[in-house]
Amino acid sequence: MRKKTGKKTKPDIFLLGKAEMKRLKKKFLPREKGPANVLSFGEPVNWPNPGGGSEKLGEIYLNLDLTGGEMDKLAPLFLHGLLHLLGYDHKKKGDRIRMENLEEKIINKISNS
């Protein structure tokens, strides 16, 4: 299910090293294997937003050690995390294909701009 919102939303982005990403993955996704290149956590429903304005869409954690901090490697990971926050996933093969196709379409559109 895709997250629908009529309000302005924004994600918080965190750039972490391999050790911190491993700690987060172990804590929140203990059954997942392999290194974490991107982790996304949606904002809980009815989470207070005392600052007003934009509400948080969620948090995206990117692994700097796996990307070398290179923007051409970070951007696709950010997009992947953002799509998760918008409700896309890849638990089923069809969902994975749709998500990968959308990622490719967006990256191509940005690259050709």
NORJO-V124690 format. One record per residue. PSI is psi in radians with two decimals (999 if undefined). Layout:
psi
PSI
PSI
This chain:
psi
2.34
2.44
2.17
2.34
2.44
-0.11
2.78
2.29
2.76
2.59
2.67
2.43
2.31
2.30
1.99
2.83
3.00
-0.75
-0.76
-0.67
-0.71
-0.72
-0.79
-0.76
-0.74
-0.67
-0.77
-0.39
1.08
-0.39
-0.23
2.40
2.80
2.97
2.63
2.08
-0.50
2.41
2.43
2.40
2.05
2.67
2.32
2.57
2.44
0.44
2.32
2.49
1.35
-0.37
-0.22
-2.88
-2.29
2.39
2.72
2.34
-0.56
-2.81
2.44
2.21
2.17
2.41
1.84
-0.59
-0.59
-0.32
-0.19
0.24
0.20
2.25
-0.66
-0.32
-0.54
-0.68
-0.83
-0.59
-0.71
-0.82
-0.77
-0.82
-0.70
-0.74
-0.64
-0.75
-0.46
0.01
-0.01
2.60
3.13
0.70
-0.61
2.68
-0.77
-0.68
-0.72
-0.77
-0.78
-0.76
-0.78
-0.71
-0.72
-0.74
-0.82
-0.76
-0.78
-0.80
-0.74
-0.71
-0.76
-0.76
-0.56
0.05
999
